Each structure stands twice: as C-alpha cells, then as structure tokens.
Amino acid sequence: MIDSTSVVGKSDLIAIYPEIFLLVMACVVALVDLSVKSRLRTGTYVLAVLTTAGAALLTGLYAAGGQTLFAFDGLVVSDPMGNWLKCFAAIAMLVTFIYGRPYAGDRDMLRGGELFSMGLLSLLGIYVMISGHHFLTIYLGLELLTLSSYAMVALRRDSGAATEAAMKYFVLGAMASGFLLYGMSMLYGATGSLNVSEVYQAIASGQINKQVLVFGLVFIVAGVAFKFGVVPFHMWIPDVYQGAPTAVALIVGGAPKLAAFAMAIRLLVEGMLPLSFDWQQMLILLAIASLLVGNLAAVAQTNIKRMLAYSTIAQMGFVMLALASGVFGGNASMAPDAYGAAMFYMVTYVLTTLASFGIILLLAREGFEHEEIADFAGLNQRSPLYAGVMTICLLSLAGIPPLVGFQAKLTVIQALLASGSSFYIGLAVFAVIMSLIGAFYYIRVIKVMYFDQPAEVTHPVRAGFDVRATLCVNGLLVLVLGVMPGGLLALCYGAVQTLFR
C-alpha cells in the first residue's frame, strides 16, 4: 500500500525545477569535461556559462510571476524574494566563470573541470539555502555550498597558501556548522518543530520557555554571523581571500553573500520575528564591531585582496544594521523597508565586488598575482579603461555619490533614521564616521593607480572579448544603478514585502 503523503506532486516539482536543472547540469558538465582536452576547457566553460544563464532565466521568470509555492510539506518555498536572489546569484556565478577562466587556465586549475562543476554545485547549495523553509533544508544547502567551497579553495594543490587557507576555512567552518546545528537542536527542543512557519507560530503563542529559545538563538546567530563574516566570526575571510586563488576568492566572496542574506531572513525574520528584540541586539553588537574592526584593519593592509577582505567585514556591518532596524518597540511596520534596504545593499555589494575582483584577475598573469596595492601603480597609463572601472568600484564601495554604493548606504541610514530613536540615530552617525575612515583606504588605491609610477617594466593588459565586455557592463551598472536606483530598489522592496502578506 502506497502512503499518499509520500507521493511527490507536480506542484512540488515545479517549486524545485531550478534546483533539478542545476543538479542535472552540474553532473553533465562533469561528464562532458572528461572528453574536453583543451587547456582553457572551452566546451566545459560554454556549457557552464549556458547553465548559469539558464538558471538565471528560469528563476527570473519565476520571480516575475510573483507566486509563492510551498513544496514537500513546507520543506522548501519558491517565493519572489528567493527567486530574485537565486537569479542574481546565478548571474554572479556566470560573471565569475567569465572573469576566472583565463586566470585559472594560466595556472593549470582547469584540468579536470572541477572549477566549473564544483562552482555549479556551490550554486546549487546557494539555491537550496535560499529555498529552504525548514531549518534542516537550509542547513543542507549550507553544507553543500561550504563543502564545495573548501575543495575549490584548495584547488591549487601545489600552493601552500591555498592549502593553509582551505584548512583554516574548513576548521572554522566546521565550528560554525556545529554552532548552527546546536542552536537548531535547542530550538527544536523548545518548539517541537524546525519548520519555519511552525517555529514562528510556536514562539508567537508565548507558551514556550523563552530562556531556552534565547540560548538556542545565540548559537543560530553565531552560525549566521560566520556566513556573513562579521566580527568576531571574521577570522577566515582575510586568510581565505589572500590564500585562495583569486578566481576562487571571487566565488567565495560573491554569490554566497546572497545566500547568507536569505538564510538570515528565513531563520531570523520568517522563523523568529517574535524574538526580534533579542536577535536585533546581537546584530547591533556584531555591526558595531564589524564596522570598527573591518575599517581600521583595512587601513593597515598592503595586499589588495586582504584589504578587500577587511572591507567586506565592514560592508557586512551595514547589512547587520539594516537587519537590526526592522522592528522597533514591537512595531514591525518598518520591517519591509529595512529588510528591503538590506537586500538592495547585498545585491549592489556583490555587483561591485565582481568588478573589483575582475580587474585583479585581469591584471594577474602567469607567475605574477598582482595582489599588492603597489602593483596597481601606473595602471591608468597602461589602461585608462580598466583604471576607470576599478575607480568606479572603489568609490562605490566607499559610498561616494552618485555611485550605487552611496545609494545602498543611504537606504540603510534612512532605515535607521525611520525609527526616530536617538540610539538608532547614533548608530547612523557611527556608520557614517566609519564610512569616512573606509574611504581612506579605497582612495589610496586610486591615488596609486593614477599618480604613482610602477617600480618595474609594465606589461600590456590583455583580455578576451568576453572578459572586456563583461567588465565594461559590470562597471557601467555600478554607475547607472547609482544614478537610477529606482528599479532595483522597487524590486528589492517588493520582493521583501511578499514575506509580510
């Protein structure tokens, strides 16, 4: 006799078509690569790019449809916010493949096609995390993403720095995974469920021991904070960014940030909004520490990948502030705007990071990584175009108008000011002061590019048409979205608004 509850319905499959597509294509890419012999793995590369483009198109169509589908008894959800995040993540991975292939090919990292197949598996992990509507589904997605990332960081087996970075990433990631699981077990003990909606209803009922809940919440926030890379769970970021091959550092520092945002929304907002007073206080502490440590440490760096790593920590502090400003005095009416601002910040940060790492990848050549800030001396004389794109990215990260980074910071500060609380206004002032400190190290790189003379004979900057075209579009978007942010802002606010219907 067949148990009717075990039958997978058509609506279940419709909700996870993007994940099925990615899983099948990741296997196909791995198999096809066995017959590809070229150094740059052209066949595998084209297939991987088409796969990410297809995934972006599929999830974009789902998002435009505006429907919310729950599947597999609430294990997964397909909603506009998740589908837009998945669409942006697929585009980010596509761009990463384009930027990273020449770099990886020069260093013999494409042998076996692992970069593409594992990149697609990590994207699948991102998709599962974003779709998860059950704590364990989100955890499974997180593990798939991080295990693929560990392997990719160690892809250059002959590099001691890469191996060391992979070990640090693995050990610290295992600790964070343990924190998250322990927090989930506490939550299950308190509420009797790990389904996001059921956990919310159980907490809202007020019939649960709050001390146990808050104890579990501390561990869950620690797991989320590790994924964001905020202080004091930030130690892995500088080492992984510097030690990993630059193409892999971009994979780790780009699309997974969107999954981290989705995980925070699913766990903290959709699952534990009645505990917002408790987790918002933790996020505020994480934000203050991240803005302070990230910006001050970045000032002292001479390696640009390490500088960008510390700047990432500071940038994530802004996202924490936005997430911490959704509920004030028990009033959640500001939540859609605050979380929409956080989503806008995360999407635009990933967009800017792609272009800035793309320039580092472009300038690197065989036997020379181009990782020191001094290596950028005289870039404007060698290539005004690439110096211009890098300048746009750095000014955007610094929050200089009219670039998109300024709009992102402005939306977060507006969310803080909307509360009317003197404490939140003080947080906004603190964030602005930290941004001014951050502007110093971004502008320092621009000064080196335009006014310093290179210490040795420079080499011409060469890139394929696909890399040049993508970099130009990427840099242009950072500028255009800063001048006309309305469309993307409306998309982010609208996507988050669907969570509160």
C-alpha positions in Angstrom: 0.0 0.0 0.0 1.4 3.4 -1.0 1.3 6.2 1.5 -0.3 9.1 -0.2 1.7 11.6 1.8 4.9 10.2 0.3 3.9 10.9 -3.3 5.7 13.8 -4.9 3.1 16.1 -6.5 3.5 18.2 -9.7 3.5 21.4 -7.6 6.4 20.1 -5.5 8.5 19.6 -8.7 7.5 22.9 -10.1 8.9 24.6 -7.0 12.3 23.0 -7.3 12.7 22.9 -11.1 15.7 25.4 -10.9 17.5 23.1 -8.4 16.8 20.0 -10.5 18.1 21.8 -13.6 21.3 22.8 -11.8 21.9 19.4 -10.3 21.5 17.7 -13.7 23.7 20.2 -15.5 26.4 20.0 -12.8 26.6 16.3 -13.5 26.5 16.8 -17.3 29.3 19.4 -17.1 31.5 17.0 -15.0 30.9 14.2 -17.6 31.4 16.3 -20.7 34.6 17.6 -19.3 36.1 14.1 -19.5 36.1 14.4 -23.3 37.4 18.0 -23.4 41.2 18.3 -23.8 41.9 22.0 -24.4 43.8 23.9 -21.8 41.0 26.5 -21.3 38.3 23.8 -21.3 36.2 25.8 -23.9 33.5 23.1 -24.2 33.0 22.8 -20.4 33.2 26.6 -20.0 30.5 27.3 -22.6 28.2 24.6 -21.0 28.8 26.0 -17.5 28.0 29.6 -18.7 24.9 28.4 -20.5 23.8 26.6 -17.4 24.1 29.6 -15.1 22.4 31.8 -17.8 19.6 29.2 -18.0 19.3 29.1 -14.2 19.1 32.9 -14.0 16.5 33.0 -16.8 14.4 30.3 -15.1 14.4 31.8 -11.6 13.9 35.3 -13.1 10.7 34.1 -14.8 9.6 32.5 -11.6 10.3 35.8 -9.7 8.4 37.9 -12.3 5.4 35.6 -11.9 5.2 36.7 -8.3 3.8 33.4 -7.0 4.7 31.8 -3.7 4.7 28.0 -3.7 5.4 25.7 -0.7 6.5 22.2 -1.5 7.4 18.9 0.2 5.2 19.6 3.2 6.8 23.0 3.7 10.4 21.9 3.4 11.0 24.4 0.6 9.5 27.6 -0.7 9.6 29.3 -4.0 8.8 33.0 -3.5 9.6 36.2 -5.2 12.4 37.2 -2.8 14.1 33.8 -3.0 13.7 33.6 -6.8 15.2 37.1 -7.3 18.1 36.2 -5.0 18.7 33.0 -7.0 18.6 34.9 -10.2 21.2 37.4 -9.0 23.3 34.5 -7.6 23.3 32.7 -11.0 24.3 35.9 -12.8 27.1 36.4 -10.2 28.4 32.9 -10.8 28.2 33.4 -14.6 30.3 36.5 -14.4 32.7 34.8 -12.0 33.2 32.0 -14.6 33.9 34.6 -17.3 36.4 36.5 -15.2 38.0 33.5 -13.7 38.6 31.2 -16.7 41.8 32.9 -18.2 43.3 33.1 -14.7 42.5 29.5 -13.9 43.7 28.3 -17.3 47.1 30.0 -16.9 47.6 28.2 -13.6 46.5 24.8 -14.8 43.4 24.9 -12.5 41.0 23.8 -15.2 42.4 20.3 -15.5 39.5 18.0 -14.6 37.0 20.8 -14.9 36.5 21.0 -11.1 36.2 24.8 -11.1 33.1 24.7 -13.2 31.4 21.5 -11.8 32.1 22.5 -8.2 31.1 26.1 -9.0 27.7 24.8 -10.2 27.4 22.6 -7.1 28.1 25.5 -4.8 25.4 27.5 -6.8 23.1 24.6 -6.1 23.9 24.9 -2.4 23.0 28.6 -2.6 19.7 27.7 -4.3 18.8 25.1 -1.6 19.7 27.6 1.2 17.6 30.3 -0.4 14.6 27.9 -1.0 14.8 26.3 2.5 11.7 26.8 4.6 12.8 24.2 7.1 15.9 24.7 9.3 17.4 21.4 8.2 16.9 22.2 4.5 18.7 25.5 5.0 21.5 23.6 6.8 21.8 21.0 4.0 22.1 23.8 1.4 24.8 25.5 3.6 26.8 22.3 3.8 26.7 21.7 0.1 27.9 25.3 -0.5 30.7 25.2 2.1 32.0 21.7 1.2 32.2 22.8 -2.5 34.0 26.0 -1.4 36.5 24.1 0.8 37.5 22.0 -2.2 37.8 25.0 -4.5 40.0 27.0 -2.1 42.4 24.0 -2.2 42.2 23.6 -6.0 45.9 24.6 -6.4 47.3 21.6 -4.7 50.9 22.8 -5.3 50.2 26.1 -3.3 51.0 26.1 0.4 49.0 29.3 0.9 45.9 27.8 -0.7 46.1 24.6 1.3 46.6 26.6 4.5 43.6 28.8 3.6 41.5 25.7 2.9 42.4 24.1 6.3 41.5 27.3 8.2 38.3 27.7 6.3 37.4 24.0 6.9 38.2 24.1 10.7 36.4 27.4 11.3 33.5 26.4 9.0 33.1 23.2 10.9 32.9 25.1 14.2 30.3 27.5 12.8 28.3 24.5 11.4 28.4 23.0 14.9 27.1 26.2 16.4 24.2 26.3 13.9 23.2 22.7 14.5 23.4 23.1 18.2 21.2 26.2 18.1 18.7 24.3 15.9 18.6 21.4 18.3 17.8 23.8 21.2 15.1 25.4 19.1 13.6 22.0 18.3 13.6 21.1 21.9 11.8 24.3 22.8 9.2 24.5 19.9 8.9 20.8 18.8 9.4 21.7 15.1 12.0 23.0 12.7 9.6 24.1 10.1 10.0 27.9 9.7 6.2 28.7 9.9 5.6 26.3 12.8 8.6 27.7 14.8 7.1 31.2 14.2 3.7 30.2 15.4 5.1 28.4 18.5 7.2 31.4 19.5 4.3 33.8 18.9 2.0 31.7 21.1 4.1 32.8 24.1 3.8 29.3 25.6 7.4 28.4 25.4 10.3 28.8 27.8 12.0 31.9 26.5 15.3 31.2 28.2 15.8 28.0 26.2 14.8 29.8 23.0 17.2 32.7 23.5 20.0 30.2 24.3 19.4 28.4 21.0 19.1 31.8 19.3 22.6 32.8 20.3 24.1 29.8 18.5 21.9 30.3 15.4 23.0 34.0 15.2 26.6 32.8 15.6 26.2 30.5 12.6 24.6 33.2 10.5 27.3 35.7 11.5 30.0 33.3 10.3 28.4 33.1 6.9 28.3 36.9 6.7 31.9 37.0 8.0 31.2 39.6 10.7 33.3 40.2 13.8 34.1 38.1 15.9 33.4 35.3 13.3 35.5 37.0 10.6 38.9 35.4 11.0 38.6 33.1 8.0 37.9 35.9 5.5 41.3 37.6 5.2 43.1 34.3 5.1 40.8 32.7 2.5 40.7 35.8 0.3 44.5 36.0 0.3 45.4 32.3 0.2 42.8 31.1 -2.3 43.4 31.5 -6.0 41.8 34.9 -6.9 39.1 33.2 -9.1 38.0 31.1 -6.1 38.2 34.1 -3.8 35.6 35.7 -6.1 33.4 32.6 -5.9 33.6 32.6 -2.1 33.1 36.4 -1.8 30.4 36.9 -4.4 27.2 34.8 -4.8 27.3 33.2 -1.3 26.7 36.6 0.2 23.2 36.5 -1.3 22.6 33.0 0.3 23.7 34.4 3.7 21.2 37.2 3.4 18.4 34.7 2.6 19.5 32.5 5.5 19.2 35.4 7.9 15.7 36.3 6.6 14.4 32.7 6.7 15.8 31.9 10.2 15.5 35.2 12.0 12.7 37.1 10.3 10.4 34.4 9.0 11.1 32.0 11.8 11.9 34.1 14.9 10.5 37.6 14.4 8.7 37.5 17.8 12.3 37.3 19.3 13.4 40.3 17.3 14.2 42.3 20.4 16.8 39.6 21.4 18.4 39.0 18.0 18.4 42.7 17.0 20.6 43.5 20.0 23.1 40.8 18.9 23.1 42.1 15.4 23.8 45.6 16.6 26.8 44.5 18.5 28.1 42.5 15.5 27.5 45.5 13.3 29.4 47.9 15.6 32.4 45.5 16.0 32.5 44.8 12.2 32.4 48.4 11.2 35.1 49.3 13.6 37.5 46.3 13.2 36.9 45.9 9.4 37.7 49.6 8.6 40.6 50.0 11.0 42.3 46.7 9.9 41.8 47.5 6.2 43.7 50.8 6.6 46.9 48.8 7.6 46.8 46.3 4.6 49.2 46.4 1.7 47.7 43.4 -0.1 44.6 44.4 -2.0 42.8 41.0 -1.6 43.3 41.3 2.2 42.2 44.9 2.1 39.0 43.9 0.2 38.5 41.1 2.8 38.5 43.5 5.7 36.4 46.0 3.7 33.9 43.1 3.2 33.7 42.7 7.0 32.9 46.4 7.3 30.4 46.3 4.5 28.6 43.4 6.2 28.3 45.6 9.2 26.0 47.9 7.2 23.8 44.9 6.3 23.6 43.9 10.0 22.4 47.4 10.8 19.7 47.2 8.3 18.6 43.8 9.6 18.6 45.2 13.1 16.4 48.1 12.3 13.3 46.3 11.1 11.4 46.2 14.4 11.4 49.0 16.9 9.4 49.0 20.1 7.5 45.9 19.0 6.3 47.7 15.9 7.2 45.7 12.7 5.7 48.2 10.2 9.2 49.4 9.2 10.4 45.8 8.6 9.8 45.6 4.8 11.7 48.8 4.2 14.6 47.8 6.5 15.0 44.3 5.0 14.5 45.6 1.5 17.3 48.1 2.2 19.5 45.1 3.4 18.7 43.2 0.2 19.5 46.2 -2.0 22.8 46.6 -0.1 23.7 43.0 -0.6 22.9 42.8 -4.3 24.8 46.0 -5.1 27.7 44.9 -2.9 28.0 41.6 -4.9 27.8 43.6 -8.2 30.7 45.9 -7.1 32.8 43.1 -5.7 32.5 41.2 -9.0 34.0 44.1 -11.0 36.8 44.9 -8.5 38.0 41.3 -8.3 37.5 41.1 -12.1 40.2 43.8 -12.5 42.6 41.9 -10.2 42.0 38.8 -12.2 42.5 40.6 -15.4 45.8 42.2 -14.3 47.3 38.9 -13.0 49.4 36.9 -15.3 51.3 33.6 -15.2 53.8 33.8 -12.4 52.6 37.2 -11.1 49.4 37.5 -9.0 49.1 41.3 -8.9 47.9 41.3 -5.3 49.8 44.1 -3.7 48.4 47.6 -3.8 51.8 48.8 -5.1 51.3 46.6 -8.2 48.5 48.9 -9.3 51.0 51.8 -9.8 50.6 53.4 -13.2 47.5 51.4 -14.2 46.0 54.5 -15.7 48.9 54.8 -18.1 48.6 51.2 -19.1 44.8 51.0 -19.5 42.6 54.1 -18.7 39.6 51.9 -19.2 40.4 49.3 -16.5 41.7 52.0 -14.2 38.4 53.8 -14.7 36.3 50.6 -13.9 38.4 50.0 -10.8 38.0 53.6 -9.7 34.2 53.4 -10.1 34.1 50.2 -8.0 36.3 51.6 -5.2 34.4 54.9 -5.0 31.2 52.9 -4.9 32.5 50.7 -2.0 33.5 53.9 -0.2 29.9 55.3 -0.6 30.7 58.3 -2.8 27.8 59.7 -4.8 26.4 59.1 -7.4 27.5 55.5 -7.4 25.4 52.6 -6.3 27.3 52.1 -3.1 26.2 55.5 -1.9 22.6 54.7 -2.6 23.0 51.4 -0.7 24.4 53.2 2.4 21.8 55.9 2.1 18.9 53.3 2.2 20.4 51.7 5.3 20.8 55.0 7.1 17.3 56.0 6.1 16.0 52.7 7.7 17.9 53.6 10.9 16.6 57.1 11.0 13.0 56.0 10.3 12.8 54.5 13.8 13.1 58.0 15.3 15.1 56.6 18.2 18.1 58.6 19.4 20.1 55.3 19.8 19.5 54.3 16.1 20.3 57.9 15.0 23.6 57.5 16.9 24.2 54.2 15.1 23.6 56.0 11.8 26.2 58.7 12.8 28.7 56.0 13.8 28.2 54.2 10.4 28.8 57.5 8.5 32.0 58.1 10.5 33.2 54.5 9.8 32.5 55.1 6.1 34.7 58.2 6.1 37.5 56.1 7.6 36.8 53.4 5.0 37.1 56.0 2.2 40.8 56.5 3.0 41.9 53.0 2.0 39.8 52.9 -1.1 41.0 56.3 -2.3 44.6 55.3 -1.5 44.4 52.6 -4.3 43.0 55.2 -6.7 45.9 57.5 -5.9 48.4 54.7 -6.6 46.7 53.9 -9.9 46.8 57.5 -11.2 49.8 59.2 -9.6 52.4 56.5 -8.7 55.0 55.2 -11.1 55.5 51.5 -11.4 58.6 50.1 -9.9 59.4 47.8 -12.8 58.7 47.5 -16.5 55.0 47.0 -17.0 53.3 44.5 -19.3 50.4 45.3 -21.6 46.9 44.4 -20.3 45.3 41.7 -22.5 41.9 40.2 -22.1 39.5 38.3 -24.3 36.4 40.0 -25.7 34.1 38.2 -23.2 36.1 39.5 -20.2 36.4 43.0 -21.5 32.7 43.3 -22.5 31.5 41.9 -19.1 33.8 44.2 -17.2 32.6 47.2 -19.0 28.9 46.3 -18.5 29.7 45.5 -14.8 31.4 48.8 -14.2 28.6 50.7 -16.1 25.9 49.1 -14.0 27.7 50.3 -10.8 27.4 53.8 -12.2 23.9 53.6 -13.8 22.3 51.9 -10.8 23.7 54.7 -8.6 22.1 57.4 -10.8 18.9 55.5 -11.4 18.4 53.1 -8.4 14.6 53.2 -8.5 14.0 50.0 -10.5 16.3 47.8 -8.3 15.1 49.4 -5.1 11.5 48.8 -6.0 12.3 45.2 -6.9 14.0 44.6 -3.5 11.3 46.3 -1.5 8.6 44.5 -3.5 10.3 41.1 -3.1 10.6 41.5 0.7 7.1 42.9 1.0 5.7 39.5 -0.2 7.1 37.9 3.1 4.7 40.0 5.1 1.4 39.4 3.2 
